[in-house]
Amino acid sequence: QVSLVESGGGRVQTGDSLRLSCVFSGDSFNTYAMGWFRQAPGEERDFVATINWSGFTTYLDSVSGRFTISRDNAENMVYLQMNNLKPEDTAVYFCAANDDGVGRIAARGYTYWGQGTQVTVSS
C-alpha cells in the first residue's frame, strides 16, 4: 500500500518562493512516476509537473521556468520548488504517484494521491 503526504504550503506574496515536499510510503519508490497537480476553488484538478522513474520531467507551460520538480530516491521524496510565485498559482497542491513509471499529465493516470497542501499567493 502506498501513501503520500505533502507539506510545505503556506501564504506568501507575489514573487516569493516555496518548496513543497511529498513523502512516499511504500515499496519501490524508484519505479514510480510522480506528479504534482493543483486545484483552485471551483476548478478542476490541473496538472503542474511530473517526473518519471528515470528523472525525465514535464511541466505545465505557465510554470515552466519557475517551478522545478525533483526526486530523491534514497529518501522516497519528491519536491516542487516554486519560484516567482503569482496569485494565479494559488491552489491546493496534490502529490500523485503511478506505478508504471510513466509521467502523465492526466490526473486519471495516477493511482495514489496525497491530501494536499494549500498555497496562497497574495498580490
N, CA, C and O atoms as a GROMACS GRO file, in nm:
protein
  492
    1GLN      N    1   0.085  -0.118   0.000
    1GLN     CA    2   0.000   0.000   0.000
    1GLN      C    3   0.089   0.124   0.000
    1GLN      O    4   0.190   0.129   0.070
    2VAL      N    5   0.051   0.223  -0.079
    2VAL     CA    6   0.126   0.346  -0.092
    2VAL      C    7   0.049   0.459  -0.025
    2VAL      O    8  -0.073   0.470  -0.040
    3SER      N    9   0.119   0.542   0.047
    3SER     CA   10   0.059   0.664   0.098
    3SER      C   11   0.150   0.782   0.066
    3SER      O   12   0.273   0.767   0.060
    4LEU      N   13   0.090   0.897   0.046
    4LEU     CA   14   0.162   1.018   0.011
    4LEU      C   15   0.120   1.129   0.107
    4LEU      O   16   0.001   1.146   0.135
    5VAL      N   17   0.217   1.203   0.156
    5VAL     CA   18   0.187   1.314   0.246
    5VAL      C   19   0.264   1.436   0.200
    5VAL      O   20   0.387   1.435   0.193
    6GLU      N   21   0.190   1.542   0.169
    6GLU     CA   22   0.252   1.667   0.125
    6GLU      C   23   0.275   1.761   0.243
    6GLU      O   24   0.209   1.752   0.346
    7SER      N   25   0.370   1.849   0.225
    7SER     CA   26   0.396   1.956   0.322
    7SER      C   27   0.463   2.071   0.250
    7SER      O   28   0.507   2.058   0.136
    8GLY      N   29   0.471   2.185   0.319
    8GLY     CA   30   0.545   2.298   0.266
    8GLY      C   31   0.461   2.411   0.212
    8GLY      O   32   0.514   2.515   0.171
    9GLY      N   33   0.330   2.392   0.211
    9GLY     CA   34   0.245   2.501   0.163
    9GLY      C   35   0.243   2.617   0.261
    9GLY      O   36   0.295   2.608   0.372
   10GLY      N   37   0.183   2.727   0.217
   10GLY     CA   38   0.175   2.843   0.304
   10GLY      C   39   0.120   2.963   0.231
   10GLY      O   40   0.073   2.955   0.118
   11ARG      N   41   0.126   3.074   0.300
   11ARG     CA   42   0.078   3.201   0.243
   11ARG      C   43   0.199   3.290   0.218
   11ARG      O   44   0.276   3.320   0.310
   12VAL      N   45   0.215   3.331   0.092
   12VAL     CA   46   0.329   3.413   0.053
   12VAL      C   47   0.282   3.527  -0.034
   12VAL      O   48   0.164   3.538  -0.067
   13GLN      N   49   0.377   3.613  -0.069
   13GLN     CA   50   0.346   3.725  -0.156
   13GLN      C   51   0.400   3.701  -0.297
   13GLN      O   52   0.486   3.615  -0.318
   14THR      N   53   0.348   3.776  -0.390
   14THR     CA   54   0.393   3.766  -0.529
   14THR      C   55   0.544   3.779  -0.536
   14THR      O   56   0.604   3.868  -0.475
   15GLY      N   57   0.606   3.687  -0.610
   15GLY     CA   58   0.750   3.688  -0.627
   15GLY      C   59   0.826   3.601  -0.529
   15GLY      O   60   0.945   3.575  -0.547
   16ASP      N   61   0.758   3.556  -0.425
   16ASP     CA   62   0.823   3.471  -0.325
   16ASP      C   63   0.840   3.328  -0.377
   16ASP      O   64   0.793   3.293  -0.486
   17SER      N   65   0.907   3.247  -0.297
   17SER     CA   66   0.931   3.107  -0.330
   17SER      C   67   0.878   3.016  -0.220
   17SER      O   68   0.869   3.055  -0.104
   18LEU      N   69   0.844   2.895  -0.259
   18LEU     CA   70   0.807   2.788  -0.166
   18LEU      C   71   0.861   2.658  -0.221
   18LEU      O   72   0.876   2.642  -0.342
   19ARG      N   73   0.891   2.565  -0.132
   19ARG     CA   74   0.925   2.430  -0.175
   19ARG      C   75   0.828   2.334  -0.110
   19ARG      O   76   0.820   2.323   0.012
   20LEU      N   77   0.754   2.264  -0.194
   20LEU     CA   78   0.663   2.160  -0.148
   20LEU      C   79   0.738   2.028  -0.142
   20LEU      O   80   0.823   1.999  -0.226
   21SER      N   81   0.704   1.948  -0.042
   21SER     CA   82   0.762   1.816  -0.027
   21SER      C   83   0.652   1.712  -0.022
   21SER      O   84   0.540   1.739   0.022
   22CYS      N   85   0.684   1.593  -0.069
   22CYS     CA   86   0.590   1.482  -0.064
   22CYS      C   87   0.668   1.357  -0.024
   22CYS      O   88   0.762   1.317  -0.092
   23VAL      N   89   0.628   1.297   0.086
   23VAL     CA   90   0.694   1.174   0.130
   23VAL      C   91   0.610   1.055   0.085
   23VAL      O   92   0.489   1.050   0.106
   24PHE      N   93   0.678   0.960   0.024
   24PHE     CA   94   0.616   0.839  -0.031
   24PHE      C   95   0.641   0.725   0.067
   24PHE      O   96   0.756   0.696   0.100
   25SER      N   97   0.536   0.662   0.113
   25SER     CA   98   0.548   0.545   0.198
   25SER      C   99   0.502   0.424   0.120
   25SER      O  100   0.388   0.418   0.075
   26GLY      N  101   0.592   0.328   0.104
   26GLY     CA  102   0.563   0.208   0.027
   26GLY      C  103   0.691   0.155  -0.030
   26GLY      O  104   0.800   0.204   0.000
   27ASP      N  105   0.678   0.055  -0.114
   27ASP     CA  106   0.796  -0.010  -0.174
   27ASP      C  107   0.824   0.042  -0.314
   27ASP      O  108   0.734   0.090  -0.384
   28SER      N  109   0.948   0.030  -0.354
   28SER     CA  110   0.989   0.052  -0.493
   28SER      C  111   0.960   0.192  -0.544
   28SER      O  112   0.915   0.211  -0.657
   29PHE      N  113   0.985   0.291  -0.459
   29PHE     CA  114   0.959   0.430  -0.499
   29PHE      C  115   1.029   0.463  -0.630
   29PHE      O  116   0.975   0.537  -0.713
   30ASN      N  117   1.148   0.408  -0.650
   30ASN     CA  118   1.228   0.446  -0.766
   30ASN      C  119   1.165   0.400  -0.898
   30ASN      O  120   1.209   0.442  -1.004
   31THR      N  121   1.063   0.315  -0.891
   31THR     CA  122   0.997   0.269  -1.014
   31THR      C  123   0.871   0.349  -1.045
   31THR      O  124   0.810   0.330  -1.150
   32TYR      N  125   0.832   0.438  -0.956
   32TYR     CA  126   0.710   0.516  -0.974
   32TYR      C  127   0.736   0.646  -1.049
   32TYR      O  128   0.843   0.706  -1.037
   33ALA      N  129   0.637   0.687  -1.125
   33ALA     CA  130   0.632   0.824  -1.174
   33ALA      C  131   0.555   0.906  -1.071
   33ALA      O  132   0.458   0.860  -1.012
   34MET      N  133   0.601   1.029  -1.051
   34MET     CA  134   0.540   1.118  -0.952
   34MET      C  135   0.492   1.246  -1.021
   34MET      O  136   0.553   1.294  -1.116
   35GLY      N  137   0.383   1.297  -0.971
   35GLY     CA  138   0.330   1.419  -1.029
   35GLY      C  139   0.283   1.517  -0.923
   35GLY      O  140   0.253   1.480  -0.810
   36TRP      N  141   0.278   1.642  -0.963
   36TRP     CA  142   0.215   1.746  -0.882
   36TRP      C  143   0.098   1.804  -0.962
   36TRP      O  144   0.109   1.835  -1.080
   37PHE      N  145  -0.014   1.816  -0.893
   37PHE     CA  146  -0.133   1.876  -0.951
   37PHE      C  147  -0.182   1.985  -0.856
   37PHE      O  148  -0.141   1.991  -0.741
   38ARG      N  149  -0.269   2.070  -0.906
   38ARG     CA  150  -0.325   2.174  -0.820
   38ARG      C  151  -0.472   2.196  -0.853
   38ARG      O  152  -0.517   2.175  -0.965
   39GLN      N  153  -0.543   2.241  -0.751
   39GLN     CA  154  -0.685   2.264  -0.767
   39GLN      C  155  -0.725   2.391  -0.693
   39GLN      O  156  -0.712   2.401  -0.571
   40ALA      N  157  -0.774   2.486  -0.770
   40ALA     CA  158  -0.825   2.611  -0.713
   40ALA      C  159  -0.973   2.593  -0.683
   40ALA      O  160  -1.037   2.504  -0.740
   41PRO      N  161  -1.030   2.674  -0.595
   41PRO     CA  162  -1.171   2.661  -0.561
   41PRO      C  163  -1.260   2.669  -0.685
   41PRO      O  164  -1.247   2.761  -0.766
   42GLY      N  165  -1.349   2.572  -0.698
   42GLY     CA  166  -1.441   2.571  -0.810
   42GLY      C  167  -1.382   2.526  -0.942
   42GLY      O  168  -1.450   2.528  -1.044
   43GLU      N  169  -1.255   2.486  -0.939
   43GLU     CA  170  -1.188   2.445  -1.062
   43GLU      C  171  -1.156   2.296  -1.059
   43GLU      O  172  -1.163   2.230  -0.955
   44GLU      N  173  -1.120   2.244  -1.175
   44GLU     CA  174  -1.077   2.105  -1.183
   44GLU      C  175  -0.933   2.093  -1.133
   44GLU      O  176  -0.861   2.192  -1.120
   45ARG      N  177  -0.894   1.973  -1.107
   45ARG     CA  178  -0.757   1.945  -1.066
   45ARG      C  179  -0.669   1.947  -1.190
   45ARG      O  180  -0.691   1.869  -1.283
   46ASP      N  181  -0.570   2.035  -1.191
   46ASP     CA  182  -0.488   2.057  -1.309
   46ASP      C  183  -0.346   2.005  -1.289
   46ASP      O  184  -0.290   2.009  -1.180
   47PHE      N  185  -0.290   1.958  -1.397
   47PHE     CA  186  -0.150   1.914  -1.400
   47PHE      C  187  -0.056   2.032  -1.378
   47PHE      O  188  -0.079   2.141  -1.429
   48VAL      N  189   0.050   2.008  -1.302
   48VAL     CA  190   0.155   2.108  -1.282
   48VAL      C  191   0.289   2.056  -1.334
   48VAL      O  192   0.355   2.122  -1.415
   49ALA      N  193   0.329   1.938  -1.286
   49ALA     CA  194   0.460   1.884  -1.325
   49ALA      C  195   0.462   1.735  -1.296
   49ALA      O  196   0.389   1.685  -1.211
   50THR      N  197   0.548   1.665  -1.370
   50THR     CA  198   0.567   1.524  -1.345
   50THR      C  199   0.713   1.486  -1.366
   50THR      O  200   0.784   1.550  -1.444
   51ILE      N  201   0.756   1.383  -1.296
   51ILE     CA  202   0.890   1.328  -1.312
   51ILE      C  203   0.876   1.177  -1.320
   51ILE      O  204   0.814   1.114  -1.234
   52ASN      N  205   0.934   1.119  -1.424
   52ASN     CA  206   0.917   0.974  -1.439
   52ASN      C  207   1.025   0.900  -1.360
   52ASN      O  208   1.104   0.961  -1.287
   53TRP      N  209   1.026   0.769  -1.375
   53TRP     CA  210   1.116   0.688  -1.292
   53TRP      C  211   1.262   0.722  -1.318
   53TRP      O  212   1.346   0.707  -1.229
   54SER      N  213   1.293   0.767  -1.441
   54SER     CA  214   1.434   0.794  -1.476
   54SER      C  215   1.472   0.939  -1.455
   54SER      O  216   1.588   0.976  -1.477
   55GLY      N  217   1.377   1.023  -1.412
   55GLY     CA  218   1.409   1.163  -1.386
   55GLY      C  219   1.367   1.259  -1.495
   55GLY      O  220   1.392   1.379  -1.485
   56PHE      N  221   1.304   1.208  -1.598
   56PHE     CA  222   1.256   1.295  -1.706
   56PHE      C  223   1.138   1.376  -1.654
   56PHE      O  224   1.048   1.323  -1.589
   57THR      N  225   1.139   1.507  -1.684
   57THR     CA  226   1.036   1.597  -1.630
   57THR      C  227   0.953   1.662  -1.740
   57THR      O  228   0.999   1.682  -1.853
   58THR      N  229   0.831   1.694  -1.704
   58THR     CA  230   0.740   1.767  -1.791
   58THR      C  231   0.665   1.869  -1.707
   58THR      O  232   0.631   1.842  -1.592
   59TYR      N  233   0.641   1.987  -1.764
   59TYR     CA  234   0.578   2.095  -1.688
   59TYR      C  235   0.460   2.156  -1.764
   59TYR      O  236   0.455   2.156  -1.887
   60LEU      N  237   0.367   2.207  -1.686
   60LEU     CA  238   0.265   2.296  -1.740
   60LEU      C  239   0.336   2.420  -1.795
   60LEU      O  240   0.430   2.470  -1.734
   61ASP      N  241   0.292   2.467  -1.910
   61ASP     CA  242   0.361   2.580  -1.973
   61ASP      C  243   0.373   2.700  -1.881
   61ASP      O  244   0.476   2.767  -1.878
   62SER      N  245   0.268   2.729  -1.807
   62SER     CA  246   0.266   2.852  -1.727
   62SER      C  247   0.358   2.846  -1.606
   62SER      O  248   0.382   2.949  -1.543
   63VAL      N  249   0.410   2.729  -1.572
   63VAL     CA  250   0.503   2.719  -1.459
   63VAL      C  251   0.644   2.685  -1.505
   63VAL      O  252   0.738   2.690  -1.426
   64SER      N  253   0.660   2.650  -1.632
   64SER     CA  254   0.793   2.616  -1.683
   64SER      C  255   0.887   2.735  -1.665
   64SER      O  256   0.854   2.848  -1.700
   65GLY      N  257   1.004   2.707  -1.610
   65GLY     CA  258   1.100   2.813  -1.583
   65GLY      C  259   1.087   2.874  -1.445
   65GLY      O  260   1.178   2.942  -1.398
   66ARG      N  261   0.975   2.848  -1.380
   66ARG     CA  262   0.955   2.898  -1.242
   66ARG      C  263   0.952   2.782  -1.141
   66ARG      O  264   1.001   2.797  -1.029
   67PHE      N  265   0.896   2.670  -1.181
   67PHE     CA  266   0.883   2.554  -1.092
   67PHE      C  267   0.981   2.446  -1.136
   67PHE      O  268   1.011   2.431  -1.254
   68THR      N  269   1.030   2.370  -1.038
   68THR     CA  270   1.118   2.257  -1.065
   68THR      C  271   1.074   2.138  -0.982
   68THR      O  272   1.064   2.147  -0.860
   69ILE      N  273   1.047   2.027  -1.050
   69ILE     CA  274   1.014   1.904  -0.980
   69ILE      C  275   1.141   1.820  -0.970
   69ILE      O  276   1.220   1.816  -1.065
   70SER      N  277   1.161   1.755  -0.857
   70SER     CA  278   1.278   1.669  -0.839
   70SER      C  279   1.241   1.555  -0.746
   70SER      O  280   1.139   1.559  -0.678
   71ARG      N  281   1.326   1.454  -0.744
   71ARG     CA  282   1.301   1.340  -0.658
   71ARG      C  283   1.430   1.295  -0.593
   71ARG      O  284   1.539   1.311  -0.649
   72ASP      N  285   1.417   1.239  -0.475
   72ASP     CA  286   1.530   1.181  -0.403
   72ASP      C  287   1.492   1.036  -0.374
   72ASP      O  288   1.418   1.008  -0.280
   73ASN      N  289   1.543   0.947  -0.454
   73ASN     CA  290   1.504   0.806  -0.442
   73ASN      C  291   1.558   0.743  -0.313
   73ASN      O  292   1.501   0.645  -0.264
   74ALA      N  293   1.664   0.797  -0.259
   74ALA     CA  294   1.718   0.743  -0.134
   74ALA      C  295   1.627   0.775  -0.016
   74ALA      O  296   1.623   0.701   0.082
   75GLU      N  297   1.556   0.887  -0.027
   75GLU     CA  298   1.470   0.932   0.083
   75GLU      C  299   1.321   0.914   0.055
   75GLU      O  300   1.237   0.948   0.138
   76ASN      N  301   1.288   0.860  -0.061
   76ASN     CA  302   1.147   0.844  -0.101
   76ASN      C  303   1.071   0.977  -0.098
   76ASN      O  304   0.960   0.986  -0.046
   77MET      N  305   1.135   1.078  -0.155
   77MET     CA  306   1.077   1.211  -0.153
   77MET      C  307   1.065   1.267  -0.294
   77MET      O  308   1.145   1.235  -0.382
   78VAL      N  309   0.966   1.349  -0.314
   78VAL     CA  310   0.955   1.429  -0.436
   78VAL      C  311   0.928   1.572  -0.393
   78VAL      O  312   0.857   1.597  -0.295
   79TYR      N  313   0.985   1.666  -0.467
   79TYR     CA  314   0.978   1.806  -0.432
   79TYR      C  315   0.923   1.888  -0.548
   79TYR      O  316   0.932   1.849  -0.664
   80LEU      N  317   0.866   2.002  -0.513
   80LEU     CA  318   0.829   2.101  -0.613
   80LEU      C  319   0.880   2.236  -0.564
   80LEU      O  320   0.822   2.296  -0.474
   81GLN      N  321   0.988   2.281  -0.625
   81GLN     CA  322   1.042   2.413  -0.594
   81GLN      C  323   0.968   2.515  -0.678
   81GLN      O  324   0.967   2.508  -0.801
   82MET      N  325   0.905   2.611  -0.612
   82MET     CA  326   0.824   2.710  -0.682
   82MET      C  327   0.883   2.848  -0.658
   82MET      O  328   0.886   2.897  -0.545
   83ASN      N  329   0.928   2.909  -0.765
   83ASN     CA  330   0.988   3.043  -0.757
   83ASN      C  331   0.900   3.143  -0.829
   83ASN      O  332   0.815   3.107  -0.911
   84ASN      N  333   0.921   3.271  -0.796
   84ASN     CA  334   0.846   3.379  -0.860
   84ASN      C  335   0.696   3.348  -0.862
   84ASN      O  336   0.632   3.352  -0.967
   85LEU      N  337   0.643   3.319  -0.746
   85LEU     CA  338   0.502   3.281  -0.737
   85LEU      C  339   0.411   3.397  -0.772
   85LEU      O  340   0.441   3.513  -0.747
   86LYS      N  341   0.298   3.362  -0.831
   86LYS     CA  342   0.198   3.459  -0.876
   86LYS      C  343   0.064   3.427  -0.811
   86LYS      O  344   0.041   3.313  -0.770
   87PRO      N  345  -0.024   3.524  -0.802
   87PRO     CA  346  -0.156   3.497  -0.743
   87PRO      C  347  -0.229   3.382  -0.811
   87PRO      O  348  -0.304   3.308  -0.746
   88GLU      N  349  -0.210   3.366  -0.940
   88GLU     CA  350  -0.278   3.258  -1.012
   88GLU      C  351  -0.224   3.120  -0.978
   88GLU      O  352  -0.279   3.019  -1.021
   89ASP      N  353  -0.116   3.114  -0.901
   89ASP     CA  354  -0.065   2.986  -0.853
   89ASP      C  355  -0.138   2.940  -0.726
   89ASP      O  356  -0.116   2.829  -0.678
   90THR      N  357  -0.224   3.024  -0.673
   90THR     CA  358  -0.299   2.990  -0.553
   90THR      C  359  -0.387   2.869  -0.577
   90THR      O  360  -0.469   2.868  -0.669
   91ALA      N  361  -0.371   2.766  -0.494
   91ALA     CA  362  -0.447   2.642  -0.509
   91ALA      C  363  -0.406   2.546  -0.399
   91ALA      O  364  -0.311   2.570  -0.324
   92VAL      N  365  -0.479   2.437  -0.390
   92VAL     CA  366  -0.433   2.323  -0.312
   92VAL      C  367  -0.347   2.237  -0.405
   92VAL      O  368  -0.389   2.203  -0.515
   93TYR      N  369  -0.229   2.204  -0.360
   93TYR     CA  370  -0.134   2.126  -0.440
   93TYR      C  371  -0.132   1.982  -0.391
   93TYR      O  372  -0.121   1.955  -0.272
   94PHE      N  373  -0.144   1.891  -0.487
   94PHE     CA  374  -0.150   1.748  -0.457
   94PHE      C  375  -0.032   1.675  -0.518
   94PHE      O  376   0.010   1.705  -0.630
   95CYS      N  377   0.019   1.581  -0.445
   95CYS     CA  378   0.121   1.489  -0.493
   95CYS      C  379   0.050   1.362  -0.540
   95CYS      O  380  -0.048   1.319  -0.479
   96ALA      N  381   0.100   1.303  -0.649
   96ALA     CA  382   0.038   1.183  -0.703
   96ALA      C  383   0.145   1.085  -0.749
   96ALA      O  384   0.257   1.125  -0.781
   97ALA      N  385   0.110   0.957  -0.752
   97ALA     CA  386   0.205   0.854  -0.792
   97ALA      C  387   0.137   0.750  -0.881
   97ALA      O  388   0.021   0.716  -0.859
   98ASN      N  389   0.209   0.702  -0.980
   98ASN     CA  390   0.161   0.587  -1.055
   98ASN      C  391   0.273   0.485  -1.067
   98ASN      O  392   0.390   0.521  -1.077
   99ASP      N  393   0.235   0.358  -1.067
   99ASP     CA  394   0.334   0.252  -1.052
   99ASP      C  395   0.389   0.199  -1.183
   99ASP      O  396   0.466   0.103  -1.182
  100ASP      N  397   0.352   0.259  -1.296
  100ASP     CA  398   0.412   0.211  -1.421
  100ASP      C  399   0.531   0.296  -1.462
  100ASP      O  400   0.596   0.269  -1.564
  101GLY      N  401   0.560   0.399  -1.382
  101GLY     CA  402   0.681   0.476  -1.405
  101GLY      C  403   0.671   0.582  -1.512
  101GLY      O  404   0.768   0.655  -1.536
  102VAL      N  405   0.557   0.592  -1.579
  102VAL     CA  406   0.541   0.685  -1.690
  102VAL      C  407   0.478   0.814  -1.640
  102VAL      O  408   0.370   0.813  -1.581
  103GLY      N  409   0.547   0.926  -1.663
  103GLY     CA  410   0.492   1.054  -1.624
  103GLY      C  411   0.377   1.094  -1.714
  103GLY      O  412   0.391   1.093  -1.837
  104ARG      N  413   0.264   1.129  -1.655
  104ARG     CA  414   0.145   1.164  -1.732
  104ARG      C  415   0.094   1.300  -1.690
  104ARG      O  416   0.120   1.345  -1.578
  105ILE      N  417   0.021   1.366  -1.780
  105ILE     CA  418  -0.035   1.496  -1.746
  105ILE      C  419  -0.182   1.485  -1.707
  105ILE      O  420  -0.241   1.582  -1.661
  106ALA      N  421  -0.242   1.369  -1.725
  106ALA     CA  422  -0.382   1.349  -1.688
  106ALA      C  423  -0.392   1.294  -1.546
  106ALA      O  424  -0.322   1.200  -1.510
  107ALA      N  425  -0.479   1.352  -1.468
  107ALA     CA  426  -0.495   1.307  -1.330
  107ALA      C  427  -0.538   1.162  -1.322
  107ALA      O  428  -0.500   1.090  -1.229
  108ARG      N  429  -0.615   1.118  -1.420
  108ARG     CA  430  -0.663   0.978  -1.417
  108ARG      C  431  -0.550   0.879  -1.437
  108ARG      O  432  -0.568   0.758  -1.418
  109GLY      N  433  -0.433   0.928  -1.475
  109GLY     CA  434  -0.318   0.839  -1.494
  109GLY      C  435  -0.245   0.805  -1.365
  109GLY      O  436  -0.146   0.732  -1.368
  110TYR      N  437  -0.292   0.857  -1.254
  110TYR     CA  438  -0.225   0.836  -1.126
  110TYR      C  439  -0.316   0.758  -1.032
  110TYR      O  440  -0.436   0.782  -1.024
  111THR      N  441  -0.256   0.665  -0.961
  111THR     CA  442  -0.331   0.576  -0.874
  111THR      C  443  -0.341   0.628  -0.732
  111THR      O  444  -0.444   0.613  -0.666
  112TYR      N  445  -0.234   0.689  -0.685
  112TYR     CA  446  -0.226   0.729  -0.545
  112TYR      C  447  -0.217   0.880  -0.534
  112TYR      O  448  -0.152   0.947  -0.615
  113TRP      N  449  -0.283   0.932  -0.431
  113TRP     CA  450  -0.289   1.077  -0.411
  113TRP      C  451  -0.269   1.111  -0.264
  113TRP      O  452  -0.310   1.038  -0.174
  114GLY      N  453  -0.204   1.226  -0.242
  114GLY     CA  454  -0.197   1.280  -0.108
  114GLY      C  455  -0.319   1.364  -0.078
  114GLY      O  456  -0.410   1.377  -0.160
  115GLN      N  457  -0.321   1.421   0.041
  115GLN     CA  458  -0.436   1.501   0.086
  115GLN      C  459  -0.427   1.646   0.042
  115GLN      O  460  -0.526   1.718   0.047
  116GLY      N  461  -0.311   1.688   0.001
  116GLY     CA  462  -0.296   1.824  -0.049
  116GLY      C  463  -0.241   1.921   0.053
  116GLY      O  464  -0.252   1.900   0.174
  117THR      N  465  -0.180   2.027   0.002
  117THR     CA  466  -0.128   2.134   0.086
  117THR      C  467  -0.163   2.267   0.020
  117THR      O  468  -0.148   2.284  -0.101
  118GLN      N  469  -0.210   2.360   0.099
  118GLN     CA  470  -0.260   2.487   0.046
  118GLN      C  471  -0.145   2.584   0.019
  118GLN      O  472  -0.057   2.603   0.102
  119VAL      N  473  -0.150   2.643  -0.099
  119VAL     CA  474  -0.057   2.751  -0.135
  119VAL      C  475  -0.141   2.874  -0.169
  119VAL      O  476  -0.228   2.869  -0.255
  120THR      N  477  -0.114   2.982  -0.100
  120THR     CA  478  -0.186   3.107  -0.124
  120THR      C  479  -0.085   3.217  -0.154
  120THR      O  480   0.006   3.243  -0.074
  121VAL      N  481  -0.102   3.282  -0.269
  121VAL     CA  482  -0.011   3.387  -0.311
  121VAL      C  483  -0.091   3.517  -0.319
  121VAL      O  484  -0.186   3.528  -0.397
  122SER      N  485  -0.052   3.613  -0.241
  122SER     CA  486  -0.122   3.741  -0.240
  122SER      C  487  -0.045   3.844  -0.322
  122SER      O  488   0.077   3.839  -0.333
  123SER      N  489  -0.120   3.934  -0.379
  123SER     CA  490  -0.058   4.035  -0.466
  123SER      C  491  -0.012   4.156  -0.384
  123SER      O  492   0.042   4.251  -0.441
   0.00000   0.00000   0.00000
